[in-house]
Amino acid sequence: MNPTTVLLLQLVTILALARLCGWVLRRFGQPPVIGEMAAGLLLGPMVFGALLPSGHALLFSAGSLPALSGLGTIGVAFFMFIVGAELRAPDGDRRQVRAAVSIGVLGIAFPLLLGLALAPWLYRRMAPDGVGYWPFALFIAAVMSVTAFPVLARILKDRGLARSTPGRLALSAAVIDDACVWIFLALVLALSGGGSGDSVVLAIGGGVALVAVVFVLLKPLYARLLRPHPGTAEPPPWVMVWLLVGVLACAAAAEWVGLHAVLGAFLFGLCLPREEWLLHYLVRRIEPMAVLLLMPVVFALAGQNTTSQAFAGAGLGALALILLVAVAGKIIGCAAGARLSGYGWRDSLAVGSLMNARGLMELIVIRIGFDAGLIGPELFTLLFAMTLVTTLMSSPLLSLFYGRGRLAAGTAAHGLQPDR
């Protein structure tokens, strides 16, 4: 088959299976993104490759993956652009803002410390050859600190809890968490730099220069460009063209200096005006293409990097240890932040269970680490499994800690059907 036919068949297969898995898991009260992630695993060598090796070799041959990878990179860049545009400063009364800061800080610090404690054991067993200890250890610490802001928002929306106490605290803390983790990840990528001092200097200097250009030059420029247009429901088409140019240019600049395209796209989203009409415009115009079409491609590509060898020997023990560190770090750290701010145990543990959702953000982070050579296929597979499990846990843990009666009251108040 010619490359175009293969690419189209890949997209058809990926989208159909992602939609089917999303529909199935939604029946169990899980957000569709979990099904899409599961579809990525099913299409990889562990399932599709094991059951139909000839079909897998035909549809996902090594030579066909670069084109799919290009689509996936664009999809992740657009997605992170939307995430950057969505982020808002923590709102609410002064007590709630202080609590969000406490939860966000402890929700990063405690998992980060546990990740650093776990790193020596993982480094001896699973670090790729040639990777320095500190880039590896700091990356593991970053992985343990991630919260999936978009999945968290989706869970709260589905449960009708976006305006509840734990919902507002978790959303506000997730903003702080995401911003800090992406800054930390940028530093890790700069330090990894292939071991070259010049590459580290380029990454750090280029990152600082990119931030300066985005917030000193592009921010006022796009604020002027995106002034409301009187008499029109939305901006003219050329505005979208320049938004796409900005996203792709910042993504390319971040990639060029040795960081990652998603960091540039995220920065560009952060620099845009905090206007609700603009967010709604971007969600209508860009999010369907990024989320419905391109993000399942990212999951499928991630699935191609998994290996069943990860679960051989001490692999299952390593997975159990990774899960213990990931879950304990997030739930204990975030619950402690809420409790120290004066909230009850039920609300505090509900916040911790929500912040434990890692979802797509974690998958993006571990894919960046894999692309940078910081982790190999075995550890990538274990971290992929941890991402799935921690995200699946969020809804059941929320029901356990917050109470099914309060959840049902929240969904009823917002005109939603309670999850079954």
Residue, then its C-alpha position, 0 to 999 in steps of 0.5 A: m500500500n502507498p503511504t497515503t493509504v496507510l496513513l488514512l487506514q491508520l486514522v480510521t482504525i485509531l478513531a474508530l477504536a478510540r470512540l468505541c473504547g471511550w463509549v464503553l468506559r463512559r458507561f462505567g462513569q469514566p471520561p472518554v479520554i480513558g477509553e482513548m488511552a486504552a485504545g492506544l494500548l490495544l493498538g500497540p505490540m502488547v495486544f494488536g501486535a501479539l494477536l495479529p502480528s502480520g496486521h500490526a506490522l502492515l498497519f503500524s510498520a516503523g516506516s509509517l510512523p513518522a507521518l503519524s508522529g507529525l500529526g500527533t505533535i501538531g495535535v499535542a501542540f494545539f491541545m497544550f495551546i488550549v490548556g494555556a489559554e484556559l488557565r486562570a488565576p485561582d479565584g474565590d475568597r482570600r481563604q480559598v486562594r490561600a488554600a489553593v496555593s497550599i494544595g498546589v505547593l504541597g501537591i507538587a513538593f510531596p510527590l516530587l520528594l517521593g519521586l526523588a526517593l524512588a529514582p535511585w532504584l529505578y535508575r539502577r534497573m531501567a535508565p537507558d544507557g548514557v543518561g545521567y542520574w540527575p536528569f533521570a531523577l528530576f524527570i521521575a520527580a516531575v512525572m510524579s507531580v503531574t495533575a491532569f487539569p483537563v481531565l479534572a475539569r471534565i470529571l467535575k463537570d460530569r459530576g456537577l461539582a465544579r462549584s463545590t468546595p473540593g471542585r473549586l479548590a482542586l481546579s485552582a490548585a491544578v492551575i498552580d500545579d500545571a504551571c510549576v510542573w511545566i516550568f520544572l520540566a523545561l529545566v529538566l529538558a535543558l539539563s538533559g541536553g544530550g550531555s553537551g554544555d552548549s546544548v544546555v546553554l542553548a536550551i536555557g538561554g533559548g527558553v528565557a528568550l522565548v518567554a521574553v518574546v512571547f510576553v514582551l512582544l507577542k502578548p501586546l501584539y495579540a491583545r491588539l489583534l484580538r480586540p472585540h470586533p463590533g457588530t460581529a459574533e466572532p473575529p474574521p477568518w484572518v484572526m484564526v490564521w494568525l493564531l495558528v501562525g503564533v502557535l506553530a511558530c512558538a512550538a517550532a522555536a521551543e523545539w529548535v532550542g532543545l525544549h519541546a514543541v508543546l512548551g512553546a504552544f503552552l506559552f503562546g496560549l498563556c500570553l493571550p488575553r483572558e477573555e471568555w469570548l476568546l476561549h469559547y472561540l478557540v474551543r469551538r474552532i480548534e479543540p474539536m480537531a485537536v481532541l477528537l481527531l489528533m489526540p487519539v493519534v497521540f495515544a496510538l503512537a504512545g501504545q507503539n512504544t510499549t512493551s510486554q517485557a516491562f512486566a517480566g521479572a521485577g516489572l510488576g513489583a516496579l509498577a506496584l512501587i510506582l503506583l504507591v509513590a504516585v498515589a500516596g504523593k498526590i493524595i497525601g500532599c494535596a489532602a495535607g494542603a487542604r487540611l492545613s488550610g482548615y478544611g475537613w477531612r472529607d473535603s481534603l481527601a476529595v481534593g486529593s483524589l481529584m488531584n491524583a488524576r493524571g490523564l493526558m497531561e501525564l502521557i504528554v510528559i512521559r512521551i516528552g521524556f521518551d523522545a528525549g531519551l530519558i526513559g526507555p520502553e520498559l519504564f515508559t510502559l510502566l508509567f503509561a500503566m500508572t497514568l491509566v490506573t491513577t486516572l481511573m481511580s479518581s472517580p471511585l475515590l471521589s465517591l468514597f471520600y466525598g460520599r455518593g449522596r453528595l455526588a448525586a445531589g451535585t449532579a441533580a442540581h446541575g440537571l445531570q444524570p448520576d453516574r451508575 
